[in-house]
């Protein structure tokens, strides 16, 4: 959190290890809710400021019915509407870029991006042996995450979690500055 702007992190842990709780904690921190942390270590260790936040929980999205591309587009439009931002793009990458830039410009601050269970659109079809759908969703996610790299100046912090580590199979190839905390000694006790 204190390492500055444009920090991009990835953490993979098995189910029920507390990844979603960690994302919720980061959400509260970046909302500037210091009161929630009274008596805890972090309480006086950071500068408490609120940031515009894009928070996506991929396993809660209804992508099985609507399709992943349509679900992501709908989710991004919903976030824009919550912030009274008019979005016009109609593809995942351009829409994500547009939302990030407009949020940053509206609030005069960099954006925080929190994505939980990034791999759910791939693992769910794989569990049903639907390899074609898993591959299709992987390609959609690759394009979607590709929006992040050129927007460093608009992004304060990115944290992505999941149960699998697909980082080496091109999902994050566009996001080559991703810091993988999964096996990092400093973060072994994080969850």
C-alpha positions in Angstrom: 0.0 0.0 0.0 2.8 2.4 0.8 5.0 1.6 -2.1 3.4 4.2 -4.4 1.4 4.4 -7.5 0.9 1.9 -10.2 1.6 -1.1 -8.0 0.0 -4.3 -9.4 -0.2 -7.4 -7.3 -1.4 -11.0 -7.8 -2.1 -13.6 -5.1 -3.2 -17.1 -5.5 -4.4 -19.2 -2.6 -6.7 -22.3 -2.3 -10.4 -21.9 -1.6 -11.3 -20.8 2.0 -8.0 -19.1 2.7 -9.4 -15.6 3.2 -8.7 -14.0 -0.2 -12.2 -12.4 -0.3 -11.7 -11.1 3.3 -8.3 -9.6 2.2 -10.0 -7.9 -0.8 -12.7 -6.5 1.6 -10.0 -5.3 3.9 -8.2 -3.5 1.1 -11.5 -2.0 -0.1 -12.1 -0.5 3.4 -8.5 0.8 3.5 -8.8 2.5 0.1 -12.2 3.9 1.1 -10.3 5.7 3.8 -12.2 4.0 6.7 -9.6 4.4 9.4 -12.3 4.0 12.1 -12.6 0.3 11.2 -9.0 -0.3 12.0 -8.7 1.4 15.5 -6.5 -0.7 17.7 -5.0 -2.6 14.8 -1.4 -2.4 13.4 -2.3 -0.4 10.3 -4.3 2.3 12.1 -1.4 4.8 12.2 0.9 3.3 9.5 -0.6 4.8 6.4 -2.1 8.1 5.2 -5.8 7.5 5.2 -7.3 8.8 2.0 -10.2 7.6 -0.1 -9.8 6.6 -3.7 -12.2 5.8 -6.5 -12.4 2.0 -6.6 -13.3 -0.6 -9.2 -14.2 -3.7 -7.3 -15.1 -6.9 -9.3 -15.9 -10.3 -7.8 -15.7 -12.6 -10.8 -17.3 -15.6 -9.1 -20.4 -13.6 -8.2 -21.0 -12.5 -11.8 -23.7 -14.2 -13.8 -21.4 -15.0 -16.7 -22.8 -18.6 -17.2 -26.2 -17.2 -18.3 -25.2 -13.9 -20.0 -21.7 -14.8 -21.3 -18.5 -13.4 -19.8 -18.1 -10.4 -22.2 -21.7 -9.2 -21.6 -21.4 -9.7 -17.9 -18.1 -7.7 -17.7 -19.6 -4.9 -19.8 -22.8 -4.8 -17.6 -20.7 -4.7 -14.4 -18.5 -1.8 -15.7 -21.6 0.2 -16.8 -23.1 -0.4 -13.3 -19.9 1.0 -11.6 -20.0 4.0 -14.0 -23.6 4.6 -13.1 -22.9 4.4 -9.4 -20.4 7.3 -9.9 -22.7 9.2 -12.3 -20.2 8.6 -15.1 -21.5 8.2 -18.7 -19.7 5.4 -20.5 -20.0 4.9 -24.3 -17.6 2.1 -25.2 -19.1 -1.4 -25.9 -16.2 -3.7 -25.7 -14.5 -4.9 -22.5 -11.1 -3.4 -23.0 -12.1 0.0 -24.2 -14.9 0.2 -21.6 -12.5 -0.7 -18.8 -10.0 1.9 -20.0 -12.8 4.5 -20.3 -14.1 3.8 -16.7 -10.6 4.0 -15.2 -9.8 7.3 -16.9 -13.2 8.9 -16.2 -13.1 7.9 -12.5 -9.6 9.3 -12.1 -10.5 12.5 -13.9 -13.8 12.9 -12.0 -12.2 12.6 -8.5 -8.8 14.0 -9.4 -7.2 10.8 -7.9 -5.8 7.6 -9.2 -8.1 4.5 -9.2 -7.8 1.4 -7.1 -8.7 -1.9 -8.8 -9.6 -4.9 -6.8 -10.5 -8.1 -8.6 -11.4 -11.2 -6.6 -11.6 -14.7 -8.1 -10.2 -13.5 -11.4 -10.0 -17.1 -12.6 -13.6 -18.2 -11.9 -14.7 -17.7 -15.6 -12.0 -20.3 -16.5 -12.1 -22.7 -13.6 -15.9 -23.1 -13.6 -16.1 -24.3 -17.2 -13.0 -26.5 -16.6 -14.7 -28.2 -13.7 -17.5 -29.2 -16.2 -14.9 -30.3 -18.8 -16.1 -27.4 -21.1 -12.6 -26.7 -22.4 -13.9 -24.6 -25.4 -15.7 -22.2 -23.0 -12.7 -22.0 -20.7 -10.5 -21.1 -23.6 -13.0 -18.5 -24.9 -13.2 -16.9 -21.4 -9.4 -16.9 -21.1 -9.2 -14.9 -24.3 -11.9 -12.5 -23.1 -10.0 -12.0 -19.8 -6.7 -11.5 -21.6 -8.2 -8.6 -23.6 -9.9 -7.2 -20.5 -6.8 -7.2 -18.4 -4.8 -5.8 -21.3 -6.5 -2.4 -20.6 -4.5 -2.0 -17.4 -0.9 -1.7 -18.6 -1.0 1.6 -20.5 -3.0 3.3 -17.8 -0.4 3.4 -15.1 -0.8 7.2 -14.5 -4.5 6.7 -13.7 -4.0 3.7 -11.4 -2.9 3.8 -7.7 -3.1 0.1 -6.8 -4.2 -3.2 -8.4 -4.8 -6.4 -6.4 -6.0 -9.6 -8.1 -6.8 -12.9 -6.4 -7.7 -16.3 -7.5 -7.4 -20.0 -6.7 -5.2 -20.8 -9.7 -2.1 -19.3 -11.1 -2.8 -18.8 -14.8 -0.3 -16.0 -14.9 1.9 -18.0 -17.2 -0.7 -18.8 -19.8 -1.1 -15.4 -21.4 -4.0 -14.0 -19.3 -1.7 -11.4 -17.9 0.8 -11.2 -20.8 -0.3 -7.6 -21.4 0.1 -6.9 -17.7 3.8 -7.8 -17.5 4.5 -5.6 -14.5 2.4 -7.8 -12.2 4.1 -8.7 -8.9 3.2 -12.3 -7.9 3.0 -12.6 -4.1 1.9 -16.2 -4.2 5.2 -17.7 -3.3 6.9 -14.6 -1.9 8.5 -15.2 1.5 7.4 -11.8 2.8 3.7 -12.7 2.3 3.5 -16.3 3.3 1.5 -15.5 6.4 -0.7 -12.8 4.8 -3.7 -15.2 4.8 
